[in-house]
Amino acid sequence: MRLKDAFGMALLLTVPCAVALFYSGPAVYAATSAATSAATAAAPAPSGKAVFLAQKCNLCHSVQAAGIEAMTKSDKMKGPELGAALAKKDAAWIEKYVRKQTELDGKKHPKEWKGSDAELSALIDWLKAPAK
């Protein structure tokens, strides 16, 4: 078989497959997207305490009501105990502070929030709840 004939044969076999994939693509994408959306919607809301630990807030901060102690031994790196520090702050201020959009005593939060909006909301709700 000559190279030209082999190329032609490969082209004849490839084109129908490409056309089939092209026409099924949006349907496959829509089904995958719907399944992903359903899984996301069915996922339980994150626990504020779990978010606190997953985001490693406990490296610098403690929450005495939850029995969480700051991991750092350095007084320079240690942040305030959050139960007392956040008692008089509202949720909107806390969100702005951890997103580095506002200051406390002339300083922004050392680390910018990297989690999702849902995680931040769960974290703030947990921190503001009377019993941790």
MOTA-V977487 format. One record per residue. N is the residue number from 1. RES is the residue in one small letter. PHI is phi in whole degrees, -180 to 180 (999 if undefined). D_CENTER is the distance of its C-alpha to the mean C-alpha in whole Angstrom. Layout:
# MOTA-V977487
((N & RES & PHI & D_CENTER) (N & RES & PHI & D_CENTER))
This chain:
# MOTA-V977487
((1 & m & 999 & 57) (2 & r & -79 & 57) (3 & l & -58 & 53) (4 & k & -62 & 53) (5 & d & -68 & 54) (6 & a & -64 & 51) (7 & f & -63 & 49) (8 & g & -61 & 50) (9 & m & -64 & 49) (10 & a & -63 & 46) (11 & l & -64 & 45) (12 & l & -63 & 47) (13 & l & -80 & 44) (14 & t & -79 & 41) (15 & v & -59 & 42) (16 & p & -61 & 42) (17 & c & -65 & 38) (18 & a & -65 & 37) (19 & v & -65 & 38) (20 & a & -63 & 37) (21 & l & -66 & 33) (22 & f & -62 & 33) (23 & y & -76 & 34) (24 & s & -90 & 32) (25 & g & -53 & 29) (26 & p & -61 & 28) (27 & a & -67 & 28) (28 & v & -65 & 26) (29 & y & -63 & 23) (30 & a & -62 & 24) (31 & a & -65 & 24) (32 & t & -65 & 21) (33 & s & -63 & 19) (34 & a & -64 & 20) (35 & a & -65 & 20) (36 & t & -65 & 16) (37 & s & -63 & 16) (38 & a & -64 & 18) (39 & a & -66 & 16) (40 & t & -66 & 12) (41 & a & -66 & 15) (42 & a & -81 & 16) (43 & a & -67 & 13) (44 & p & -68 & 14) (45 & a & -64 & 12) (46 & p & -68 & 10) (47 & s & -81 & 13) (48 & g & -59 & 13) (49 & k & -66 & 15) (50 & a & -63 & 12) (51 & v & -65 & 9) (52 & f & -54 & 12) (53 & l & -74 & 13) (54 & a & -66 & 10) (55 & q & -84 & 9) (56 & k & 61 & 13) (57 & c & -63 & 14) (58 & n & -73 & 17) (59 & l & -64 & 18) (60 & c & -112 & 20) (61 & h & -112 & 20) (62 & s & -114 & 22) (63 & v & -135 & 22) (64 & q & -60 & 25) (65 & a & -62 & 25) (66 & a & -100 & 23) (67 & g & 73 & 25) (68 & i & -103 & 22) (69 & e & -104 & 24) (70 & a & -64 & 22) (71 & m & -79 & 22) (72 & t & -71 & 24) (73 & k & -98 & 28) (74 & s & -82 & 28) (75 & d & -65 & 29) (76 & k & -67 & 28) (77 & m & -90 & 24) (78 & k & -71 & 24) (79 & g & -92 & 23) (80 & p & -71 & 24) (81 & e & -69 & 24) (82 & l & -77 & 21) (83 & g & -59 & 23) (84 & a & -75 & 26) (85 & a & -65 & 24) (86 & l & -102 & 22) (87 & a & -55 & 25) (88 & k & -103 & 27) (89 & k & -99 & 23) (90 & d & -89 & 22) (91 & a & -60 & 18) (92 & a & -63 & 19) (93 & w & -66 & 20) (94 & i & -60 & 17) (95 & e & -60 & 15) (96 & k & -63 & 17) (97 & y & -66 & 17) (98 & v & -73 & 14) (99 & r & -92 & 13) (100 & k & 62 & 17) (101 & q & -105 & 19) (102 & t & -148 & 21) (103 & e & -121 & 23) (104 & l & -127 & 25) (105 & d & 54 & 28) (106 & g & 79 & 28) (107 & k & -129 & 25) (108 & k & -88 & 21) (109 & h & -59 & 19) (110 & p & -62 & 19) (111 & k & -119 & 15) (112 & e & -83 & 13) (113 & w & -60 & 9) (114 & k & -113 & 7) (115 & g & -82 & 4) (116 & s & -82 & 4) (117 & d & -63 & 7) (118 & a & -64 & 8) (119 & e & -66 & 7) (120 & l & -65 & 9) (121 & s & -62 & 11) (122 & a & -63 & 12) (123 & l & -63 & 12) (124 & i & -64 & 15) (125 & d & -58 & 16) (126 & w & -65 & 17) (127 & l & -66 & 18) (128 & k & -86 & 20) (129 & a & -70 & 22) (130 & p & -61 & 25) (131 & a & -110 & 25) (132 & k & -87 & 22))
